[in-house]
Amino acid sequence: MLRTRLSIMMFLQFFIWGGWFVTLGTFLARNLEASGGQIGMAFSTQSWGAIIAPFIIGLIADRYFNAERILGLLHLAGAGLMYALYISSDFATFYPLVLVYMILYMPTLALVNSVSFRQMDDPSREFARIRVWGTIGWIVAGLAISYIFAWDSSQAIASGMLRNTFLMCAIASLALGVYSFSLPATPPKADGPVGVKEVLGLDALRLLKDRNYAIFFIASILICIPLAFYYQNANPFLAEIGVANPTGKMTLGQVSEVLFMLLLPVFIHRFGIKKTLLIGMLAWSLRYALFAFGNADDLVFMLILGIALHGICYDFFFVTGQIYTDARAGEKFKSAAQGMITLATYGVGMLIGFWVAGRITDHFAVNGAHAWQGIWLFPALFALAVLVLFFLTFKDDKPASVSVESREPEPL
């Protein structure tokens, strides 16, 4: 019964995110006539949310409020903001609303984990079974948009029906907001004073004294630049070139993510950390090359393969990086180290990435259309350059004996 209740929470949590974030670029470009730079600004609200979230969780939620109650309040507020996004008619109105929404939403990712972990006797064995319902929620949202409502078809986009995704997510957010108050009580932890340094994981900066970890840290930030291109441009690209049901097809990325998560321990223990990270970076470069040269007709298989590479792209670099960080941090600084690498990648790295992606997209825009080959070749070559530099400079390949069972999958 408890497992079912937590699974419903996870399902709704990621159904909400997947229900509007994947198609955001397409909606902004086609319905609000936003430029590449403006679309980059909208996507970068995720990064601002990731930067601000630790303050909300570490300095407020963990100190004064039950996790399930603040989760409910944030999603109720999110429902109102989602409805406001649904009725927005221009980017000037849309942007501040989506910024506030992401500042409120990103902390809920940690809150649903807190609610789950506090109810478990053995999180390393139990959490994955709960968290997988979040991935299922993301997949169901994408399939509903493409195959049930067909909001991402060319005709539907032209008639403005894609904005219905925000209304759908407003309803789901309202449901989760109300439902959250029925979840098991998760009172705050009072473990003594917590300051900004602890919240941001700054104690873990000492890891950067290690040359190999510093190289990995820089590579993690740099590889987020190609990552931002996928977030921002994949759905608009597929929709613009005429791929049918693009949002539904993109859910193949989540399926591959789950499959490769199961294979990740085998790769790490057989090939080591360095080779596994290199495979992840190579997959990013290969994915964008497939996007650059594929099309919606006879070469559509290249686009499908590029989407399916998501599991290798994310699991083999970002999850492996979390494992490497955990292994190098030592017992005292494990949490601080994870906070630091998350802030560096999803905060700083993605913020830079969305800015670059916006600039490159605008550079290759002509009369409302895009020269997609040039757009995708940039991150393909950039990821390849990061790979070469990492291969030549990173020398630490000691095995890391850390379980990946409870690592949180990437939703995209």
Rosetta blueprint (number, residue, H / E / L):
1 M L
2 L H
3 R H
4 T H
5 R H
6 L H
7 S H
8 I H
9 M H
10 M H
11 F H
12 L H
13 Q H
14 F H
15 F H
16 I H
17 W H
18 G H
19 G L
20 W L
21 F L
22 V L
23 T L
24 L H
25 G H
26 T H
27 F H
28 L H
29 A H
30 R H
31 N H
32 L L
33 E L
34 A L
35 S L
36 G H
37 G H
38 Q H
39 I H
40 G H
41 M H
42 A H
43 F H
44 S L
45 T H
46 Q H
47 S H
48 W H
49 G H
50 A H
51 I H
52 I H
53 A H
54 P H
55 F H
56 I H
57 I H
58 G H
59 L H
60 I H
61 A H
62 D H
63 R H
64 Y H
65 F L
66 N L
67 A H
68 E H
69 R H
70 I H
71 L H
72 G H
73 L H
74 L H
75 H H
76 L H
77 A H
78 G H
79 A H
80 G H
81 L H
82 M H
83 Y H
84 A H
85 L H
86 Y H
87 I L
88 S L
89 S L
90 D L
91 F H
92 A H
93 T H
94 F H
95 Y H
96 P H
97 L H
98 V H
99 L H
100 V H
101 Y H
102 M H
103 I H
104 L H
105 Y H
106 M H
107 P H
108 T H
109 L H
110 A H
111 L H
112 V H
113 N H
114 S H
115 V H
116 S H
117 F H
118 R L
119 Q L
120 M L
121 D L
122 D L
123 P H
124 S H
125 R H
126 E H
127 F H
128 A H
129 R H
130 I H
131 R H
132 V H
133 W H
134 G H
135 T H
136 I H
137 G H
138 W H
139 I H
140 V H
141 A H
142 G H
143 L H
144 A H
145 I H
146 S H
147 Y H
148 I H
149 F L
150 A L
151 W L
152 D L
153 S L
154 S H
155 Q H
156 A H
157 I H
158 A H
159 S L
160 G L
161 M H
162 L H
163 R H
164 N H
165 T H
166 F H
167 L H
168 M H
169 C H
170 A H
171 I H
172 A H
173 S H
174 L H
175 A H
176 L H
177 G H
178 V H
179 Y H
180 S H
181 F L
182 S L
183 L L
184 P L
185 A L
186 T L
187 P L
188 P L
189 K L
190 A L
191 D L
192 G L
193 P L
194 V L
195 G L
196 V H
197 K H
198 E H
199 V H
200 L L
201 G L
202 L H
203 D H
204 A H
205 L H
206 R H
207 L H
208 L H
209 K H
210 D L
211 R H
212 N H
213 Y H
214 A H
215 I H
216 F H
217 F H
218 I H
219 A H
220 S H
221 I H
222 L H
223 I H
224 C H
225 I H
226 P H
227 L H
228 A H
229 F H
230 Y H
231 Y H
232 Q H
233 N H
234 A H
235 N H
236 P H
237 F H
238 L H
239 A H
240 E H
241 I L
242 G L
243 V L
244 A L
245 N L
246 P H
247 T H
248 G H
249 K H
250 M H
251 T L
252 L H
253 G H
254 Q H
255 V H
256 S H
257 E H
258 V H
259 L H
260 F H
261 M H
262 L H
263 L H
264 L H
265 P H
266 V H
267 F H
268 I H
269 H H
270 R H
271 F H
272 G H
273 I H
274 K H
275 K H
276 T H
277 L H
278 L H
279 I H
280 G H
281 M H
282 L H
283 A H
284 W H
285 S H
286 L H
287 R H
288 Y H
289 A H
290 L H
291 F H
292 A H
293 F H
294 G L
295 N L
296 A L
297 D L
298 D L
299 L L
300 V H
301 F H
302 M H
303 L H
304 I H
305 L H
306 G H
307 I H
308 A H
309 L L
310 H H
311 G H
312 I H
313 C H
314 Y H
315 D H
316 F H
317 F H
318 F H
319 V H
320 T H
321 G H
322 Q H
323 I H
324 Y H
325 T H
326 D H
327 A H
328 R H
329 A H
330 G L
331 E H
332 K H
333 F H
334 K H
335 S H
336 A H
337 A H
338 Q H
339 G H
340 M H
341 I H
342 T H
343 L H
344 A H
345 T H
346 Y H
347 G H
348 V H
349 G H
350 M H
351 L H
352 I H
353 G H
354 F H
355 W H
356 V H
357 A H
358 G H
359 R H
360 I H
361 T H
362 D H
363 H H
364 F L
365 A E
366 V E
367 N L
368 G L
369 A E
370 H E
371 A L
372 W H
373 Q H
374 G H
375 I H
376 W H
377 L H
378 F H
379 P H
380 A H
381 L H
382 F H
383 A H
384 L H
385 A H
386 V H
387 L H
388 V H
389 L H
390 F H
391 F H
392 L H
393 T H
394 F L
395 K L
396 D L
397 D L
398 K L
399 P L
400 A L
401 S L
402 V L
403 S L
404 V L
405 E L
406 S L
407 R L
408 E L
409 P L
410 E L
411 P L
412 L L
